[in-house]
């Protein structure tokens, strides 16, 4: 019978104690970890506000342009300008001001008043005083019946602003005063309203996770249960790249074109028309001789060329064989045939005037053989 080693017993006891201690001391807890925003929420600060209003059946859209074709502002609509106030052009600023006077509701944060008062939008609205007010935080109560324990309070921090006399007379609701500056002001402009805040943080994604900011956002955007569309401008796109390139970047394009033309002119000496590569083993001398022979043949049907070939062949033969200098006719043909191994009849035909082109070629070939023999 095998005995269990003591070491195994000790290890088993320790493992059992570890399991008992784990389940005795273990405590389950739920921990919420805040993760970085992803997707549209990473660049759209009003994404959570848009989703919340959509669930409440409020017509809402997030936008990055003020184009009239894509953002048809109508009476009873609400426009929240979250960024790019200084980039709003004069035409868009005048259109927004007219829309507000016709019954629109504009929500925005002016930032430092001395800078905002010189932007086209606030020049068209004409409601800010140029004096700068200090920064500060103001505790707001989102709902009068809500207590601090219920999360009904929060702080609105940012640069405060001052209003001119005309805007101060048309105040509908406000937080602050003219001496220290306003943190919030709702101003009646014509048939519409403009809501100014020192900071739009209560409308941003993270802030809307708190009850107080949710109540404040609802009271801010829907003060009188408006039935219009809510437009949330989270960013303002600039002009098209190609439009900006051709309207503002034309000096660079001209300089680049001149540099390109200069480079082409510098490199033009090495360029030229494409030419076919010369064929391998080209014999230009033979082609020249052939062209000259064809020219001479076309002049008198080859008679002159044949006569030159006959005289050249006889001159060479008589220079090499002086005995043949006194021979003529058939005797000469037999002497040449004996010496060079060519048929006498063929030699006789070669020295006769050719009747056609075929006879001319045969005669020239025979005379060439005669000249090439030693």
WOTAQUI-V10960 format. One record per helix or strand. SS is the DSSP state (@ for helix, = for strand). FROM is the first residue (numbers start at 1). TO is the last residue. If there is no record, write none. Layout:
ss from to
SS FROM TO
SS FROM TO
//
This chain:
ss from to
@ 6 25
@ 39 42
@ 47 55
= 60 63
= 78 81
@ 85 87
@ 90 101
= 105 108
@ 113 116
@ 120 125
= 128 128
= 135 141
= 153 159
= 161 161
= 163 163
@ 165 169
= 171 177
= 181 189
= 192 197
@ 201 203
@ 207 209
@ 211 221
= 230 233
@ 241 248
@ 250 270
@ 284 300
@ 303 320
@ 322 326
@ 330 340
@ 344 350
@ 357 372
//
